[in-house]
Amino acid sequence: QTIARIVIDPRNPEVVYVASPGHLFGPNAERGIYKTTDGGKTWNKIKFIDENTGFTDIAIDPSNSSVLYAASYQRRRTSCCFNGGGPGSGVWKTDDAGRTWNPIFDDQPTQSVGAIAVAASDPNIIYVGSGEGLPRPDLSVGDGVYRSGDGGKTWEHLGLRDAQQIPQIAVDPRNPQRIFVAALGHPYGPNRERGILRSLDGGKTFTAVL
């Protein structure tokens, strides 16, 4: 029912990955990470956590297409209640094109992840935007932007705690310190940390540009 992100292998356009959050209401099996090697004729599910946990983003290392990062998000919506940001949420890494996946974000104090970006000029640098990133009235908010300089082994919190929902991060392909963050902000009421924010120093400071 929902597809959050599609990425194409830069070396082979027949290889495509899809991140699917799945149903909003109720559990379902068709959520997870899917892969095709024949341009979409056939698909295989290469990462599945459980019937309540889908994936909100996926990013590929432009220098090594066997390395990918994916963001999972556990949620359950019923007629009376919403439960988001459960233990299935996190960031995952594969070094073998999706055959095996390892969690790399479990120690971070955020409920959900909406965006992942890999720096093309230095693929060891990864940016993660927290917050569900799927606009609707009931959601799981985050606490800003994170950065890793060692391929996901360690993480640093950069700020933008009040952005709450970050669905997209873009990194300058020639300068890993120059990034753009799309922030949805508070779901209810005004706040300053929303719009497009730019950093020229790898996330130490941000300036609103839109």
C-alpha positions as CSV (number, residue, x, y, z in Angstrom):
1,Q,0.0,0.0,0.0
2,T,2.9,2.5,0.6
3,I,6.3,2.9,-0.8
4,A,8.7,5.3,0.9
5,R,11.8,5.1,-1.3
6,I,13.2,3.6,-4.5
7,V,16.9,3.4,-5.2
8,I,18.7,2.1,-8.4
9,D,22.1,0.5,-8.4
10,P,24.3,3.1,-10.1
11,R,26.2,0.3,-11.9
12,N,23.3,-1.8,-13.0
13,P,19.9,-0.2,-13.7
14,E,18.2,-3.6,-13.6
15,V,18.9,-3.8,-9.9
16,V,16.4,-1.8,-7.9
17,Y,15.6,-1.6,-4.1
18,V,12.3,-0.6,-2.6
19,A,11.5,0.4,1.0
20,S,7.9,-0.2,2.0
21,P,6.3,0.9,5.3
22,G,3.3,-1.4,4.6
23,H,-0.3,-0.9,5.8
24,L,-1.1,2.0,8.1
25,F,-4.0,0.1,9.7
26,G,-3.2,-3.4,10.9
27,P,-0.4,-5.9,10.4
28,N,0.6,-7.2,7.0
29,A,3.4,-9.2,5.5
30,E,4.1,-7.1,2.4
31,R,6.3,-4.6,4.2
32,G,10.1,-4.5,4.3
33,I,12.9,-4.1,1.7
34,Y,12.3,-5.6,-1.8
35,K,14.9,-6.1,-4.6
36,T,14.7,-6.8,-8.3
37,T,17.6,-7.8,-10.5
38,D,15.5,-7.9,-13.7
39,G,14.2,-4.4,-13.9
40,G,11.0,-5.1,-11.9
41,K,9.8,-8.3,-13.6
42,T,10.3,-10.2,-10.4
43,W,10.8,-9.1,-6.8
44,N,12.3,-10.7,-3.7
45,K,11.8,-9.6,-0.1
46,I,15.4,-9.3,1.3
47,K,14.6,-7.7,4.7
48,F,11.6,-8.4,6.9
49,I,11.4,-7.8,10.6
50,D,7.8,-8.5,11.5
51,E,4.2,-7.7,10.4
52,N,4.2,-4.4,12.3
53,T,7.6,-3.0,11.1
54,G,8.1,-1.5,7.7
55,F,10.9,0.6,6.1
56,T,10.9,4.4,5.6
57,D,14.1,4.9,3.6
58,I,17.0,3.2,1.9
59,A,20.3,4.6,0.6
60,I,23.0,3.0,-1.5
61,D,26.8,3.6,-1.2
62,P,27.6,5.2,-4.6
63,S,31.1,3.8,-4.6
64,N,30.1,0.2,-3.6
65,S,26.6,-0.9,-4.6
66,S,26.8,-3.9,-2.3
67,V,26.6,-1.5,0.7
68,L,23.2,-0.2,1.6
69,Y,21.6,1.4,4.6
70,A,17.9,1.1,5.5
71,A,15.6,2.7,8.1
72,S,12.9,0.6,9.8
73,Y,9.9,1.8,11.6
74,Q,7.5,-0.2,13.8
75,R,4.0,1.1,14.1
76,R,0.4,-0.1,14.7
77,R,-2.8,2.0,14.2
78,T,-6.1,0.8,15.5
79,S,-9.6,2.4,15.6
80,C,-8.8,4.0,19.0
81,C,-5.0,4.2,19.3
82,F,-1.6,4.6,17.7
83,N,1.6,3.0,18.7
84,G,4.7,4.2,16.8
85,G,8.5,3.9,17.3
86,G,8.6,0.4,18.8
87,P,11.7,-1.9,19.2
88,G,11.7,-2.9,15.5
89,S,12.6,0.7,14.6
90,G,16.3,1.5,13.7
91,V,18.9,1.7,11.0
92,W,20.3,-1.4,9.2
93,K,23.4,-1.9,7.1
94,T,24.3,-4.6,4.5
95,D,27.7,-5.2,2.9
96,D,26.5,-8.0,0.6
97,A,23.7,-6.4,-1.5
98,G,21.0,-7.3,0.9
99,R,21.7,-10.9,1.8
100,T,22.5,-10.1,5.4
101,W,21.7,-7.0,7.5
102,N,23.1,-5.7,10.8
103,P,21.6,-3.0,13.1
104,I,23.8,0.0,13.5
105,F,21.7,2.6,15.3
106,D,20.2,0.8,18.3
107,D,22.1,2.9,20.9
108,Q,20.6,6.2,19.8
109,P,17.7,7.7,21.8
110,T,15.2,8.3,19.0
111,Q,11.9,6.7,18.2
112,S,11.9,6.7,14.4
113,V,14.0,7.5,11.4
114,G,12.7,9.2,8.3
115,A,15.8,9.8,6.1
116,I,19.3,8.4,5.3
117,A,21.9,10.0,3.1
118,V,25.4,8.7,2.1
119,A,28.0,11.2,1.0
120,A,29.1,10.4,-2.5
121,S,32.6,11.9,-2.1
122,D,33.2,10.1,1.2
123,P,30.9,7.1,1.7
124,N,32.0,6.6,5.3
125,I,30.0,9.8,6.1
126,I,26.3,9.0,6.7
127,Y,23.5,11.4,7.8
128,V,20.3,10.2,9.4
129,G,17.2,12.4,9.9
130,S,15.0,11.2,12.7
131,G,11.2,11.4,12.9
132,E,8.8,9.4,10.8
133,G,8.7,11.7,7.8
134,L,5.3,10.4,6.6
135,P,2.9,13.3,7.0
136,R,-0.3,12.4,8.8
137,P,-2.0,13.4,12.1
138,D,-0.7,10.5,14.2
139,L,3.1,9.9,14.0
140,S,6.3,9.3,15.9
141,V,8.5,12.3,16.1
142,G,12.3,12.4,16.3
143,D,15.1,14.5,17.8
144,G,17.0,15.9,14.8
145,V,20.0,14.9,12.7
146,Y,22.7,12.3,13.3
147,R,26.1,11.9,11.5
148,S,28.5,9.0,11.3
149,G,32.0,9.4,9.9
150,D,33.0,5.7,10.0
151,G,30.3,3.9,8.0
152,G,27.8,3.6,10.9
153,K,30.1,2.4,13.7
154,T,29.7,5.5,15.8
155,W,27.2,8.4,15.7
156,E,27.1,12.1,16.7
157,H,24.0,14.1,17.3
158,L,24.1,17.3,15.2
159,G,21.0,19.2,16.4
160,L,17.7,20.3,14.9
161,R,15.9,18.6,17.8
162,D,12.7,20.7,17.2
163,A,12.5,19.7,13.5
164,Q,10.6,16.6,14.7
165,Q,10.0,15.1,11.3
166,I,12.8,14.8,8.6
167,P,11.8,13.0,5.4
168,Q,14.8,13.9,3.3
169,I,18.5,14.8,3.5
170,A,20.7,15.7,0.5
171,V,24.5,15.8,0.5
172,D,26.5,17.8,-2.0
173,P,28.2,15.1,-4.2
174,R,31.5,16.9,-4.1
175,N,31.5,18.2,-0.5
176,P,30.3,16.0,2.3
177,Q,30.1,18.9,4.7
178,R,27.4,20.7,2.6
179,I,24.0,19.2,3.3
180,F,20.4,20.2,3.0
181,V,17.7,19.0,5.4
182,A,14.0,19.0,4.7
183,A,12.2,19.4,8.0
184,L,8.4,19.1,8.4
185,G,8.4,20.6,11.9
186,H,5.7,20.2,14.5
187,P,2.5,18.4,13.3
188,Y,0.5,20.8,15.4
189,G,1.3,24.5,15.6
190,P,4.1,26.8,14.3
191,N,7.9,26.3,15.0
192,R,11.1,27.7,13.6
193,E,12.9,24.4,12.7
194,R,10.9,23.6,9.6
195,G,11.5,24.1,5.8
196,I,14.8,23.6,4.1
197,L,17.9,24.0,6.3
198,R,21.5,24.1,5.0
199,S,24.7,23.3,6.7
200,L,28.2,24.1,5.3
201,D,30.1,22.6,8.1
202,G,28.9,19.0,8.3
203,G,26.0,19.8,10.6
204,K,27.7,21.9,13.2
205,T,25.4,24.9,12.3
206,F,22.3,25.2,10.1
207,T,20.7,28.1,8.3
208,A,17.2,28.2,7.0
209,V,17.2,28.7,3.2
210,L,13.6,28.0,2.4
